[in-house]
Amino acid sequence: MNPTSSTKPENPSQPERRHRSRRRTVLRIVALMAIVPIVLFVAAYLLTDVPSPDEMRPNQVATILASDGSTVVTKVVPPEGNRTEVPLDQVPGYVRNAVLSAEDRDFYSNPGYSISGFVRAGRDNVLGRESAGGGSTITQQYVKNALVGTDRNVVRKARELVASAKMARQWSKDEILGAYLNTIYFGRNAYGIAQASHAFFDKPVDQLTLAEGAVLAAVIQRPSALDPATDPDGLRARWNYVLDGMVEMGVLAASERATTEFPAVLPVAPSSDVPPGPEGLIRTQVAQELSAIGISRRDLDTGGLQITTTIDAKAQQSAVDAVNRTLVKQPDQLRAAVVSIDPRSGAVRAYYGGTEGGGFDFAQAGLQTGSSFKVFAAVAALEDKVPLTTQFSSAPLTVGDLTIKNVEGETCGTCSLTEALKRSLNTSYYRLTLSMENGAQKIADAAHQAGIPKQIPGIDYESLTQFGGPPETGIVLGQYQTRPIDMASAYGTLAASGKFHPPFFVQKVVDADGRVLFERKSSDGEQRIDPAVADTVTQAMVPIAAYSRNHGLAGGRASAAKTGTAQLGDTGENKDAWMVGFTPSLSTAVWVGTAEGKPIETSWGGAIYGSGLPSDIWKETMDGALAGTADEQFPTPQQPGGQQSRGQSSGSSSNGSSSTGNSSVGTTEPGYSDQAPTRQRSMQSYQDDSQWSAPPARTQPPAEEESVPGRQSIPPQQQWNAPVPQQQQAPVPTPQAPAPAPPPPAPAPPPAPGIQILPGVTIPLPG
């Protein structure tokens, strides 16, 4: 053997090298599979925040109070139900053991989580099985409900596992069990064992028997299904399983088990989550407002809030009683809405949107207002330097293929805008609109200034427009949709001498610990309308309530009001009737109609006008709300700066205004209409309810017209027909052919002699 030679190890074969490489790769993968979950678990454990037992917030009822801070209007029961905390030592031991038997028999010995349950949940989620997520300990169930949610996926289950492990180290077993019993769902809208005890047996939890406790433990597995009303056999089988498990756990003697009988269980009570009356609709408005001011739904559900609203208990009861007494003997299909607002603050004092707390809210519905919208035309006229003493003909008016009339042929001949407003003369105010450049738009602008919002829920385009385009002349007669709450608010702006205050419901919010979460500060409002303009329009409205079938307020209390009625297309039947009016301290809007927009008639078959049932409701609401308060007077209007008379306007529209009127929409559910009013041939769709039973009296023009540059004074007994200026307004496309030029109207009858007692208000003389 050569001493210089050496033995070289044999090189491993290529297959062996590949085998070793694969083995190392597999070992690395196995190591990663073992290490990565541990690392992730440790990281998640360190990052997961588990609150202490004192920091957990169980759901509690929020109480909505009237403005006096003590009268309960309604309550807000959380979506998960009402929870009442009870200490664990108030839950009998056998009831606790029954729950452990049903849900987690080794609760006091396990680490708070189940790895096998987690693996099963992951498998079932991958396989899409309905049982995914089962097999949890009581700790995991509590974490799922209180912290991580109930989504069925592996990520949520992993978060549950981590939080449960950490909670088991930080909380005592009794703390976990107590929290679990106070939050778990038992069915029947009962969360927590205290509520469940009342829902199933109508007794406090500390008075539960062994058999009753076993029933509550049994329903936890499937609370909606395991109920005597739905599955009595399934419930009894689960009840037996619970008692047998207690024997196996050594916490119940077999002899006692043998003599325990299934107890009597109460029938399911109707859900009380939504208050049945109009208070439920108030609750909805309060909840929406709380969200808008930053108080979350979680705060509402868990804070035990005391919410002081603006609702005046006396005013609210007056509104409810007024509706009930007025409609009790009327057709069942009639519906009503009443909203009362404090003009000086915007506080909603009374709110009635319907009888069903969870139903449709007519106070929030977009509805045609009829002639109650003429008030905004009066505002627009004054802002356009047209005084309310200006004379207009009230003769029937034809514009193209449209005919505008007054109800029952009512006429004043030629009279002031003040008188025409009192008598609710459509033709006079339609002529006013035509006489102003862009008159329809100016009326819309005036209404928006007063408080009619530009966006109304349920309408996709800007309010008071024709499908989002310029408004048509029919706006002056209430063509476009407006909500009752907005009419009360906008009229309130006039009552406040032109200052606008947004309507609101919530005054103060205090949580269960007495902390003030919100308190509304007083506001000076926003001056939207010149005080002289607002007060002048108010004075023009003062005679209307008494004139409209004697609906003046009790004791001669000063009020300003306007009625309104809208027809159903050209059927000649009415579908919406209004009365809106105010004192210096309260503005109230009343609507009467149907849910389907059908014709409205009284039980004796008469058509309903604003001066009828709505005015009855308005007067009773106002009288009741204001009883015992000071009789306030409206301010004396000052002359608007720079106002000049525009003289008289003729009954002719021969200059061919491009704006035309519209009748009302067809049958639609209020608040859900997605169509603007369509053209009809008769503008009687907007007829109102002046006191047509009285003989029409004609007023005399003022003895001396206010001067207009370049125009001579008009002799007292001479009627002057001024040309109507062309209205500069973009035409709105319609399916009809262009309207032909209208023929000139017949001359108005000469005015009768009378004595003028106020500008535009004349007492007719005999003969």
Rosetta blueprint (number, residue, H / E / L):
1 M L
2 N L
3 P L
4 T L
5 S L
6 S L
7 T L
8 K L
9 P L
10 E L
11 N L
12 P L
13 S L
14 Q H
15 P H
16 E H
17 R H
18 R H
19 H H
20 R H
21 S H
22 R H
23 R H
24 R H
25 T H
26 V H
27 L H
28 R H
29 I H
30 V H
31 A H
32 L H
33 M H
34 A H
35 I H
36 V H
37 P H
38 I H
39 V H
40 L H
41 F H
42 V H
43 A H
44 A H
45 Y H
46 L H
47 L H
48 T L
49 D L
50 V L
51 P L
52 S L
53 P H
54 D H
55 E H
56 M L
57 R L
58 P L
59 N L
60 Q L
61 V L
62 A E
63 T E
64 I E
65 L E
66 A L
67 S L
68 D L
69 G L
70 S L
71 T L
72 V E
73 V E
74 T E
75 K E
76 V E
77 V L
78 P L
79 P L
80 E L
81 G L
82 N E
83 R L
84 T L
85 E L
86 V L
87 P L
88 L H
89 D H
90 Q H
91 V L
92 P L
93 G H
94 Y H
95 V H
96 R H
97 N H
98 A H
99 V H
100 L H
101 S H
102 A H
103 E H
104 D L
105 R L
106 D L
107 F L
108 Y L
109 S L
110 N L
111 P L
112 G L
113 Y L
114 S L
115 I H
116 S H
117 G H
118 F H
119 V H
120 R H
121 A H
122 G H
123 R H
124 D H
125 N H
126 V H
127 L H
128 G L
129 R L
130 E L
131 S L
132 A L
133 G L
134 G L
135 G L
136 S L
137 T L
138 I H
139 T H
140 Q H
141 Q H
142 Y H
143 V H
144 K H
145 N H
146 A H
147 L H
148 V H
149 G L
150 T L
151 D L
152 R L
153 N L
154 V H
155 V H
156 R H
157 K H
158 A H
159 R H
160 E H
161 L H
162 V H
163 A H
164 S H
165 A H
166 K H
167 M H
168 A H
169 R H
170 Q H
171 W L
172 S L
173 K H
174 D H
175 E H
176 I H
177 L H
178 G H
179 A H
180 Y H
181 L H
182 N H
183 T H
184 I L
185 Y E
186 F L
187 G L
188 R L
189 N L
190 A E
191 Y E
192 G L
193 I H
194 A H
195 Q H
196 A H
197 S H
198 H H
199 A H
200 F H
201 F H
202 D L
203 K L
204 P L
205 V H
206 D H
207 Q H
208 L L
209 T L
210 L H
211 A H
212 E H
213 G H
214 A H
215 V H
216 L H
217 A H
218 A H
219 V H
220 I L
221 Q L
222 R L
223 P L
224 S L
225 A L
226 L L
227 D L
228 P L
229 A L
230 T L
231 D L
232 P H
233 D H
234 G H
235 L H
236 R H
237 A H
238 R H
239 W H
240 N H
241 Y H
242 V H
243 L H
244 D H
245 G H
246 M H
247 V H
248 E H
249 M H
250 G L
251 V L
252 L L
253 A L
254 A H
255 S H
256 E H
257 R H
258 A H
259 T H
260 T L
261 E L
262 F L
263 P L
264 A L
265 V L
266 L L
267 P L
268 V L
269 A L
270 P L
271 S L
272 S L
273 D L
274 V L
275 P L
276 P L
277 G L
278 P L
279 E H
280 G H
281 L H
282 I H
283 R H
284 T H
285 Q H
286 V H
287 A H
288 Q H
289 E H
290 L H
291 S H
292 A H
293 I L
294 G L
295 I L
296 S L
297 R H
298 R H
299 D H
300 L H
301 D H
302 T H
303 G L
304 G L
305 L L
306 Q E
307 I E
308 T E
309 T E
310 T L
311 I L
312 D L
313 A H
314 K H
315 A H
316 Q H
317 Q H
318 S H
319 A H
320 V H
321 D H
322 A H
323 V H
324 N H
325 R H
326 T H
327 L H
328 V L
329 K L
330 Q L
331 P L
332 D L
333 Q L
334 L E
335 R E
336 A E
337 A E
338 V E
339 V E
340 S E
341 I E
342 D L
343 P L
344 R L
345 S L
346 G L
347 A E
348 V E
349 R E
350 A E
351 Y E
352 Y E
353 G L
354 G L
355 T L
356 E L
357 G L
358 G L
359 G L
360 F L
361 D L
362 F H
363 A H
364 Q H
365 A L
366 G L
367 L E
368 Q E
369 T L
370 G H
371 S H
372 S H
373 F H
374 K H
375 V H
376 F H
377 A H
378 A H
379 V H
380 A H
381 A H
382 L H
383 E H
384 D L
385 K L
386 V L
387 P L
388 L L
389 T L
390 T L
391 Q E
392 F E
393 S E
394 S L
395 A L
396 P L
397 L E
398 T E
399 V E
400 G L
401 D L
402 L E
403 T E
404 I E
405 K L
406 N L
407 V H
408 E H
409 G H
410 E L
411 T L
412 C L
413 G L
414 T E
415 C E
416 S E
417 L H
418 T H
419 E H
420 A H
421 L H
422 K H
423 R H
424 S L
425 L L
426 N H
427 T H
428 S H
429 Y H
430 Y H
431 R H
432 L H
433 T H
434 L H
435 S H
436 M L
437 E L
438 N L
439 G H
440 A H
441 Q H
442 K H
443 I H
444 A H
445 D H
446 A H
447 A H
448 H H
449 Q H
450 A H
451 G L
452 I L
453 P L
454 K L
455 Q L
456 I L
457 P L
458 G L
459 I L
460 D L
461 Y L
462 E L
463 S L
464 L L
465 T L
466 Q E
467 F L
468 G L
469 G E
470 P L
471 P L
472 E L
473 T H
474 G H
475 I H
476 V H
477 L H
478 G L
479 Q L
480 Y L
481 Q E
482 T E
483 R L
484 P H
485 I H
486 D H
487 M H
488 A H
489 S H
490 A H
491 Y H
492 G H
493 T H
494 L H
495 A H
496 A L
497 S L
498 G L
499 K E
500 F E
501 H L
502 P L
503 P L
504 F E
505 F L
506 V E
507 Q E
508 K E
509 V E
510 V E
511 D L
512 A L
513 D L
514 G L
515 R L
516 V E
517 L E
518 F E
519 E E
520 R L
521 K L
522 S L
523 S L
524 D L
525 G L
526 E E
527 Q E
528 R L
529 I L
530 D L
531 P H
532 A H
533 V H
534 A H
535 D H
536 T H
537 V H
538 T H
539 Q H
540 A H
541 M H
542 V L
543 P L
544 I H
545 A H
546 A H
547 Y H
548 S L
549 R L
550 N L
551 H L
552 G L
553 L L
554 A H
555 G H
556 G H
557 R L
558 A L
559 S L
560 A E
561 A E
562 K E
563 T E
564 G E
565 T E
566 A E
567 Q E
568 L L
569 G L
570 D L
571 T L
572 G L
573 E L
574 N E
575 K E
576 D E
577 A E
578 W E
579 M E
580 V E
581 G E
582 F E
583 T E
584 P L
585 S L
586 L E
587 S E
588 T E
589 A E
590 V E
591 W E
592 V E
593 G E
594 T E
595 A L
596 E L
597 G L
598 K L
599 P L
600 I L
601 E E
602 T L
603 S L
604 W L
605 G L
606 G L
607 A E
608 I L
609 Y L
610 G L
611 S L
612 G L
613 L H
614 P H
615 S H
616 D H
617 I H
618 W H
619 K H
620 E H
621 T H
622 M H
623 D H
624 G H
625 A H
626 L H
627 A L
628 G L
629 T L
630 A L
631 D L
632 E L
633 Q L
634 F L
635 P L
636 T L
637 P L
638 Q L
639 Q L
640 P L
641 G L
642 G L
643 Q L
644 Q L
645 S L
646 R L
647 G L
648 Q L
649 S E
650 S L
651 G L
652 S L
653 S L
654 S L
655 N L
656 G L
657 S L
658 S L
659 S L
660 T L
661 G L
662 N L
663 S L
664 S L
665 V L
666 G L
667 T L
668 T L
669 E L
670 P L
671 G L
672 Y L
673 S L
674 D L
675 Q L
676 A L
677 P L
678 T L
679 R L
680 Q L
681 R L
682 S E
683 M H
684 Q H
685 S H
686 Y H
687 Q L
688 D L
689 D L
690 S L
691 Q L
692 W L
693 S L
694 A L
695 P L
696 P L
697 A L
698 R L
699 T L
700 Q L
701 P L
702 P L
703 A L
704 E L
705 E L
706 E L
707 S L
708 V E
709 P L
710 G L
711 R E
712 Q L
713 S L
714 I L
715 P L
716 P L
717 Q L
718 Q L
719 Q L
720 W L
721 N L
722 A L
723 P L
724 V L
725 P L
726 Q L
727 Q L
728 Q L
729 Q L
730 A L
731 P L
732 V L
733 P L
734 T L
735 P L
736 Q L
737 A L
738 P L
739 A L
740 P L
741 A L
742 P L
743 P L
744 P L
745 P L
746 A L
747 P L
748 A L
749 P L
750 P L
751 P L
752 A L
753 P L
754 G E
755 I E
756 Q E
757 I E
758 L E
759 P L
760 G L
761 V E
762 T E
763 I E
764 P E
765 L L
766 P L
767 G L
